[in-house]
């Protein structure tokens, strides 16, 4: 998808572009052309869609980042890197380990200390990774520096993650930023909770599902990135499921482009009821959110009516928890659903470095559910 008048080798040699390898929620990897100048401009434009970001993010502000280094940062599983080795200009990468389950207390203590020292204006994080750190902070009853704003990206923010993070950062504004390596920054959540299209840098086409599967407001998006001279992608399927805002308006006053009430997960997160209805991660997470003291979970649908719910919880009344979780899943998926509750010490991320949370072990052909 390189424009005819662009010379790839010359662009790389001149330092205008680089080649980067990226992965989605699964372990699929592709090579992309990375245009840093365009990416930065797309990000800066997205800041204007949230009042907190527009006031705090100056382009020279300190920013702490807590991601899997498979996605962003520096990988070092064998050796713990000093802080200066994880600094890049105004950015501090808190984590160099590819497996967050293997974080030691010493690593998490280091993260706390570095946040207190670095004092970032913006703290950008995978919600699952930040929730893991927050569980540790909560258990040891420590105080950590409160940034100006927390930005969630890369993953779906489960209710359970949000609660755990809110315990440690009770008054910090929390914002979801949505985009991809290929398309830049596409949506930004405003201070009223809606997600607004970054219209100058993206065109978004919405394809609704059939009514029985949540349409016409629920559907998938296809994104055309704009203003990137080094990449012409036409209607790129990002694999994401979204819910349109029914009123097409927002109390924040920003009404240009599409307005979403929510990003409901990815097509890789979709499961089916016993009757064959699509269930998004958003719907599943809302249903399970009434459960208390859940650290993390993963739902795997192994066949048309068989569901395995993996739970991490310190609750002592596992019998009652299993009973409640089974009842919720049967209400969602059908009374004939065969539900197994499996307790685990921890849930590991996918090979991509991200958490999937829900999935079916059989193909779901999304096109057959479109209106």
RAQUIQUI-V248700 format. One record per residue. N is the residue number from 1. PHI is phi in radians with two decimals (999 if undefined). Layout:
{{N & PHI} {N & PHI}}
This chain:
{{1 & 999} {2 & -1.51} {3 & -0.99} {4 & -1.09} {5 & -1.69} {6 & -1.86} {7 & -1.77} {8 & -1.04} {9 & -1.08} {10 & -1.14} {11 & -1.08} {12 & -1.21} {13 & -1.12} {14 & -1.41} {15 & 1.39} {16 & -1.30} {17 & -2.38} {18 & -2.37} {19 & -1.81} {20 & -2.23} {21 & -1.81} {22 & -2.35} {23 & -2.38} {24 & -1.52} {25 & -1.18} {26 & -1.58} {27 & -1.68} {28 & -1.19} {29 & -2.18} {30 & -2.40} {31 & -1.78} {32 & -2.08} {33 & -1.41} {34 & -1.86} {35 & -1.89} {36 & -1.08} {37 & -1.08} {38 & -1.15} {39 & -1.05} {40 & -1.09} {41 & -1.13} {42 & -1.12} {43 & -1.16} {44 & -1.05} {45 & -1.12} {46 & -1.20} {47 & -1.05} {48 & -1.20} {49 & -1.55} {50 & -2.41} {51 & -1.14} {52 & -1.17} {53 & -1.14} {54 & -1.14} {55 & -1.50} {56 & -1.60} {57 & -1.40} {58 & -1.83} {59 & 1.68} {60 & -2.10} {61 & -1.28} {62 & -1.24} {63 & -2.38} {64 & -1.64} {65 & -2.25} {66 & -2.16} {67 & -2.18} {68 & -1.36} {69 & -1.14} {70 & -1.04} {71 & -1.57} {72 & -2.58} {73 & 2.09} {74 & -2.09} {75 & -1.50} {76 & -2.73} {77 & -1.41} {78 & -1.50} {79 & -2.13} {80 & -1.36} {81 & -1.50} {82 & -1.18} {83 & -0.98} {84 & -1.15} {85 & -1.42} {86 & -1.98} {87 & -1.70} {88 & -2.49} {89 & 0.96} {90 & -1.55} {91 & -1.79} {92 & -2.16} {93 & -1.59} {94 & -1.31} {95 & -2.20} {96 & -2.02} {97 & -1.70} {98 & -1.41} {99 & -2.10} {100 & -1.16} {101 & -1.09} {102 & -1.56} {103 & -1.01} {104 & -1.58} {105 & -0.96} {106 & -1.12} {107 & -1.13} {108 & -1.25} {109 & -1.08} {110 & -1.10} {111 & -1.07} {112 & -1.06} {113 & -1.10} {114 & -1.22} {115 & -1.10} {116 & -1.16} {117 & -1.44} {118 & -1.29} {119 & 0.84} {120 & -1.19} {121 & -1.28} {122 & -2.16} {123 & -2.09} {124 & -1.79} {125 & -2.69} {126 & -1.13} {127 & -1.02} {128 & -1.17} {129 & -1.28} {130 & -1.18} {131 & -1.09} {132 & -1.09} {133 & -1.11} {134 & -1.18} {135 & -1.08} {136 & -1.14} {137 & -1.05} {138 & -1.12} {139 & -1.20} {140 & -1.72} {141 & 1.01} {142 & -1.78} {143 & -1.80} {144 & -2.20} {145 & -0.99} {146 & -1.76} {147 & -1.26} {148 & -1.24} {149 & -2.76} {150 & -1.93} {151 & -1.98} {152 & -1.63} {153 & -2.69} {154 & 1.33} {155 & -2.42} {156 & -1.28} {157 & -1.63} {158 & -1.12} {159 & -0.96} {160 & -1.18} {161 & -1.05} {162 & -1.05} {163 & -1.06} {164 & -1.13} {165 & -1.23} {166 & -1.13} {167 & -1.05} {168 & -1.62} {169 & -2.12} {170 & -1.14} {171 & -2.09} {172 & -1.45} {173 & -1.04} {174 & -2.13} {175 & -2.27} {176 & -1.75} {177 & -1.99} {178 & -2.10} {179 & -3.02} {180 & -2.47} {181 & -1.01} {182 & -1.32} {183 & -1.99} {184 & 1.30} {185 & -1.52} {186 & -1.80} {187 & -2.34} {188 & -2.31} {189 & -1.34} {190 & -1.52} {191 & -1.19} {192 & -1.64} {193 & 1.72} {194 & -1.53} {195 & -1.88} {196 & -1.94} {197 & -1.26} {198 & -1.44} {199 & -1.13} {200 & -1.17} {201 & -2.02} {202 & -2.77} {203 & -1.82} {204 & -2.15} {205 & -1.77} {206 & -1.89} {207 & -2.05} {208 & -1.27} {209 & -1.37} {210 & -1.08} {211 & -1.00} {212 & -1.22} {213 & -1.98} {214 & 1.93} {215 & -1.24} {216 & -1.56} {217 & -1.52} {218 & -1.72} {219 & -3.08} {220 & -1.84} {221 & -2.05} {222 & -2.15} {223 & -2.06} {224 & -1.90} {225 & -1.21} {226 & -2.01} {227 & 1.26} {228 & -1.79} {229 & -1.17} {230 & -1.67} {231 & -2.70} {232 & -1.93} {233 & -1.90} {234 & -1.90} {235 & 0.93} {236 & -1.46} {237 & -1.38} {238 & -1.34} {239 & 1.47} {240 & -1.88} {241 & -1.90} {242 & -2.32} {243 & -2.04} {244 & -1.23} {245 & -1.28} {246 & -1.05} {247 & -1.35} {248 & 1.09} {249 & -2.39} {250 & -2.46} {251 & -1.12} {252 & -1.29} {253 & 1.62} {254 & -1.59} {255 & -2.16} {256 & -1.50} {257 & 1.41} {258 & -1.21} {259 & -2.11} {260 & -1.84} {261 & -1.44} {262 & -2.93} {263 & -1.74} {264 & -1.73} {265 & 1.88} {266 & -1.92} {267 & -1.09} {268 & -1.17} {269 & -1.53} {270 & -1.17} {271 & -2.26} {272 & -2.20} {273 & -1.24} {274 & -1.07} {275 & -1.54} {276 & 1.64} {277 & -1.46} {278 & -1.16} {279 & -2.17} {280 & -1.45} {281 & -1.08} {282 & -1.01} {283 & -1.18} {284 & -1.08} {285 & -1.12} {286 & -1.10} {287 & -1.14} {288 & -1.36} {289 & -1.12} {290 & -1.28} {291 & -1.23} {292 & -1.91} {293 & 1.06} {294 & -1.78} {295 & -1.38} {296 & -2.82} {297 & -2.63} {298 & -2.62} {299 & -1.82} {300 & -2.11} {301 & -1.61} {302 & -1.54} {303 & -2.73} {304 & -0.98} {305 & -2.34} {306 & -2.04} {307 & -2.31} {308 & -1.95} {309 & -1.83} {310 & -1.62} {311 & -2.14} {312 & -2.03} {313 & -2.71} {314 & -1.65} {315 & -1.08} {316 & -1.46} {317 & -1.52} {318 & -1.07} {319 & -1.08} {320 & -1.17} {321 & -1.09} {322 & -1.08} {323 & -1.10} {324 & -1.15} {325 & -1.13} {326 & -1.11} {327 & -1.05} {328 & -1.08} {329 & -1.17} {330 & -1.19} {331 & -1.13} {332 & -1.39} {333 & -1.71} {334 & 2.17} {335 & -1.13} {336 & -1.43} {337 & -1.11} {338 & -1.68} {339 & -1.91} {340 & -2.06} {341 & -1.82} {342 & -2.11} {343 & -1.61} {344 & -2.33} {345 & -1.29} {346 & -2.86} {347 & -1.99} {348 & -1.62} {349 & -1.26} {350 & -1.22} {351 & -1.10} {352 & -1.28} {353 & 1.63} {354 & -1.93} {355 & -1.67} {356 & -1.60} {357 & 1.29} {358 & -2.49} {359 & -2.96} {360 & -1.90} {361 & -1.56} {362 & -2.47} {363 & -1.21} {364 & -2.03} {365 & -1.39} {366 & -1.06} {367 & -1.04} {368 & -1.28} {369 & -1.76} {370 & -1.31} {371 & -1.19}}
